[in-house]
Each structure stands twice: as C-alpha cells, then as structure tokens.
Amino acid sequence: MKLKKFVKDNKLLTITFVLYVATFFYNRGIFISSLEMAKYFFIQLIEIMPAVMIISALISVWVPQEVIIKHFGKASGFKGRLLSLLIGSFSAGPIYAAFPVAQSLYFKGASIANVTIIISAWAVIKWVMFMVESSFLGLAFASVRYALTIPAILFVLGPLMGKLVHDEDMVHEEKHEVEIGSVEYYLNLLPNKNCGACGHKNCANFAKLLSEGKVSMDKCIFFKKGEEEEEKEVPVLEER
Amino acid sequence: MNTIILIALAAFFLIWSVIKDRKKTKRVWKIARGTFLSMISELVAIMALVALVLAYTPPSTIKYLLGNTNSFLSSVYGALIGTVTIIPAFIAFPLAKSLYHSGANLVAIAAFITTLTMVGFATMPIEIRHFGKKFTLYRNFLSFLLALVIAFGMGMIL
C-alpha cells in the first residue's frame, strides 16, 4: 500500500525509474553513461537548491512588501528592469533555481516583466559562463551574443511578457487563512507560554476548549494583560 | 564561483535571521524545507530523465543535425535541440567548438547555445507550478523566437 501511494505521488520518478531499469537490460553502456550524467545534474542540484530555497524563504519572511513593490513593481520602470537583470546575472545555477526566488519576489509585488527578466538573466547571463564561452567559441562570438541577448531581454522579452500576461493568469500565493474560532486561531492569540494559569495543562489544550466554546478567553492571564489593558485593572481592584 | 557566493549569502542571512528573530527564522526554515521537499522528487525525476535522453542521443547525433548544410534548417534544429534538452556546459561548449571548427553554421550554434539556457522544455512542469500555464508557455515561446532572432542577428554581424 505504501508503495502504491509513493508511485501515485511520484509518477514521473516512477516512470524514470522504470526506464532506467529497462535501459539497464537493453544497453549497459547507455545505462552507465546516463548515470554519470545524472550524477552531474544531482550534484548541481544539491549544491544549489538548498541555498536557493533558504534565500526565497528569507525574502518572503523578512523583506517588506513595500520594498519589493518600490524596486521591482509595475512602477519601478527601467531601474527595476536593470536591477532584475543584475540579480539574475549574479546568481548561480540552472534556470529551475530561478523559479523559487522569482516566485517569492512576485508574491511580494514584483511585476511580471521583472520576474521574466530575472528568470531569463538567471538562465542566460552568467559572467563565469561568459568566460567559458569566449574561451571555447572566441571573444567575438560570446560578446556579440551577450550584446544582443541583454537588450532582447530588457527591452523585448520583459516588457512584452508584462503586456501579454496578466496577474489573473498567474499562480497565486496560497494564503492559508486561519478560520476564526478554530483551534489554530486561538492558539495564535495565546502567548504559548504553557504556564497553566488558566487551569489547563498547556496552551494547546486551552485553545481546543476555547474553540469548542467550553471556556472563556479571560481565563488566560496573559491575554488579559495584553489585550484588555484597562479592563484588567477593574476586576483586580474588585477582588481586593 | 557563483555557487559558493550563493551558498555563503544564504548562510550569512540565515545566521543574521537567527540572531535577529528566532521565531521568524523558524518560519523561514519551515518554508524553505517545505518548498525544497515539494520540488525535489520532480527535479530528481526530470534530471534523471534528461540524463537518460542525452545518453541515448550521443553528441554525434546533435553534431549531425547542427551540421546540416541548409543554414535555416540547421538553425531551427539547433534551437529545437537547445529547447528540449538541458546540456551541461562542459559538454555544450566543447561540442559547439568542434562544430564551429568543422565548419558548421554559426547561426545554428548561436541558436543552440541561447535556447539551451533560456528555453526549458524539460523544466516546464516546474515552471507551470510556480507561475501558471500562460506565463510559462508565453515565456518559453517568446524566448525561443528571440533566440532565433539573436542567432540570425549574429549571423549578420559575425
């Protein structure tokens, strides 16, 4: 059963695995050379992806939306496009590494044109690769190719994508909204100090009872202090 | 080089994040782990598949197609091969060089190199999940056309 679920969740991986097994029996030489190539891809993947994921997550947690909108938003103009090009060209890794970073920038308000520029620059414009290319194909070849590609991305591809693709067409951020009155909702309100002052073992237990409506919020001493500063004084005085 | 800078950057800001705010860093970590795990199976599968396809199509086949005497046809071939494959630079550039020296069409080589990186047929499923179908199709299609234009432009200049 577990295997069945794995296969269902990882269809592509399963197909690939089957193809590899088939190749193993069909032609040992091809099998070995494909493993070697795969090894190269995997090393690249493991080197790049964790760092890329951390940077994307840092952007989505730390960078304020206004900053992204100002520098990469629809009104950022030519400066925004240039900045996108620079970010893309100073990064590392193949094109798929650009997707998580570009996505978190888009969710924070970067324009579609700038997202396109970041992805394209990430893929094509690499200063290290430029050196490799010019050593193999000649400086003239590499420089003319870059001299044509950079304006093509900046002035054609980016703006054109911004015109053709609209925000409605894009994948949107999954906002998992906390339902008011749910356990999670109350748990977010509570201090999570698990002090037990409310008479329950921990905040999670208390939140569960709150969601069921069995207890009242003011049983929590922290909630009283934080949320209702003025009301707090009254009952305390009365008790005296 | 760039890889090291990228990793150092991620590490630096992660440490900075830990010092500044533990709780936020926990969220960073959770998001990073979640997105990584959700992507890794598909990425591994795609890369393994590309490796298999490349093993079945040896460089000589690519060489044959790119070396076509019809310059227009070979350029389109170049762009198409670049589109459907992901070829590591250490294979792509030496291959392009040997093609160049054996007198292959320069436009075809340029189209091949440009689409190789900018257009990603194999990674389209991942791109669709991040940005949606329309964005992905438009970006790849427009990049393909631009790569051809760039290649023909290079043919005129060089």
Interface residues (C-beta under 8 A of the other chain):
Chain A: D9 N10 L12 L13 I15 T16 L19 Y20 T23 I30 F31 S33 S34 L35 M37 A38 Y40 F41 F42 Q44 L45 E47 I48 M49 P50 A51 V52 M53 I54 I55 S56 A57 L58 S60 V61 W62 F90 S91 A92 G93 P94 I95 Y96 F99 P100 A102 Q103 Y106 I112 V115 T116 I119 S120 A123 V124 K126 W127 V128 M129 V132 E133 F136 L137 A140 F141 V144 R145 L148 T149 A152 I153 V156 L157 L160 M161 L164 V165 D169 M170 V171
Chain B: M1 N2 T3 I5 L6 I7 L9 A10 A11 F13 L14 S17 K24 R27 V28 W29 I31 A32 R33 T35 F36 M39 I40 S41 E42 L43 V44 A45 I46 M47 A48 L49 V50 A51 L52 L54 A55 Y56 I86 P88 A89 F93 P94 A96 K97 Y100 L106 I109 A110 I113 T114 T117 M118 G120 T123 P125 I126 E127 R129 H130 F131 G132 K133 K134 F135 Y138 R139 L142 S143 L146 V149 I150 G153 M154 I157 L158
